[in-house]
């Protein structure tokens, strides 16, 4: 009866009933494989919808600054994937200033940002402080001061400063120099790099010194020296941002993993 009803709706026979056993007509041969595909897609849609509802399947998009890719983020992604192997993870490299808008338009679900000075969270976003860390001086490995256990900023008066990032509109570019001047040191800029790893490459080439958050010194270059700074109290803040009304189980799970890694 269901087959007959479907044939009425389609306007033609699906089976040649004159044969035994029945054979598919030309119309039936057209409909049959497509019907199987639709049924498979429907079953897959149902499975994925259930997974999204329970938080077991789905996708999560993370906006990140470059420095987190060399420290916190890879470990967090591996830990998350071990718990949610069927969840697709999108990683989008974004500057701190770019992340709020991408959160608002749904392009990312969580943003990893770093601040060199104080910051104020917009009302429509929620912030979670993951860690605070000091800055380290980065010197060429063969620099006369490279063996020191501790260094003062005035010791580098004769050494050019490698500034980053190059874009003056990026918050870090605006904050780094005033932070050093607050400590009573006015550096002489020798080079400007696009981002922190390019800055460290210029240091390795012997072109000057730079400053980096302490976590970036882990598992990185061996041709430069990382030295604590005695006379600069400034710290960097690593912050996770989400929408204030975010209720995703996946976002909460990823944030929990980040917190476990940083506390």
Secondary structure as GFF3:
##gff-version 3
##sequence-region A 1 263
A	DSSP	alpha_helix	2	10	.	.	.	ID=ss1
A	DSSP	beta_strand	15	16	.	.	.	ID=ss2
A	DSSP	beta_strand	23	24	.	.	.	ID=ss3
A	DSSP	alpha_helix	26	54	.	.	.	ID=ss4
A	DSSP	beta_strand	58	64	.	.	.	ID=ss5
A	DSSP	alpha_helix	66	69	.	.	.	ID=ss6
A	DSSP	alpha_helix	73	83	.	.	.	ID=ss7
A	DSSP	beta_strand	87	93	.	.	.	ID=ss8
A	DSSP	alpha_helix	96	104	.	.	.	ID=ss9
A	DSSP	beta_strand	110	115	.	.	.	ID=ss10
A	DSSP	beta_strand	125	140	.	.	.	ID=ss11
A	DSSP	beta_strand	150	151	.	.	.	ID=ss12
A	DSSP	three_ten_helix	153	156	.	.	.	ID=ss13
A	DSSP	beta_strand	161	164	.	.	.	ID=ss14
A	DSSP	alpha_helix	171	182	.	.	.	ID=ss15
A	DSSP	beta_strand	189	193	.	.	.	ID=ss16
A	DSSP	alpha_helix	196	204	.	.	.	ID=ss17
A	DSSP	beta_strand	210	213	.	.	.	ID=ss18
A	DSSP	three_ten_helix	214	217	.	.	.	ID=ss19
A	DSSP	beta_strand	224	229	.	.	.	ID=ss20
A	DSSP	beta_strand	235	243	.	.	.	ID=ss21
A	DSSP	alpha_helix	249	262	.	.	.	ID=ss22
###
